[in-house]
Structures are given as structure tokens and as C-alpha cells.
Amino acid sequence: MKILALEHEFPGATAEKFQQHAHAEALRAWELHQQGIIRELYFRADRSEAVLVLECDNVEAAQQVLATLPLVQNGLIAFELIPLTAYPGFARLFSPQK
């Protein structure tokens, strides 16, 4: 299942606190990318928050994976998780009627 993960910073998260965990965070994200769990990784253009596309069995599995990120473990960020499904509109519009 594809899951969209939107990062949200907690109040009080400072650049200094982020910098303390930046290397470990990048290493863990790279490991998850290499495992095929993080399929896509972006930053929002309007603010410094990550947007991830994950491939997991379900939302609970995605929560468990994201809990292994150092910035999550250290209470600096959390993720809003949105499960995605394939767009069904084309089949409704273009498949032969029975």
C-alpha cells in the first residue's frame, strides 16, 4: 500500500536540535530507501518539511517504520499518514458497459 507521509514539526524544535540528529536521520532515511520502504522523498517548496511516499502493508506498519527515524524518536517531528489507493475514475468512464 502506498502511504503519503507529511512531516509536521513540534513546537520548540530548533535548527540546533535538528542539526544534532541530521546525519543519523539521513542515514536511516537512506536505509529505508534502500529497503524499498521509502519510495520517494521530497521537501515542500513552501516550508522545510518532508513529504515521503512509503510502501508498507498498512498505516500501522508505516507508523512503526517512521518511529525509527531519529527526529521522531527525539520528539522533533511527527508524520500525518494518508493511505492512498489507485484512482478508479478511468475504469468508470471508459470501460465497456455491461
PyMOL commands that set and color helices and strands:
alter all, ss='L'
color gray80, all
select helices_A, chain A and resi 15-34+59-66+70-73+89-94
alter helices_A, ss='H'
color red, helices_A
select strands_A, chain A and resi 2-9+38-43+50-55+77-83
alter strands_A, ss='S'
color yellow, strands_A
deselect
rebuild
show_as cartoon
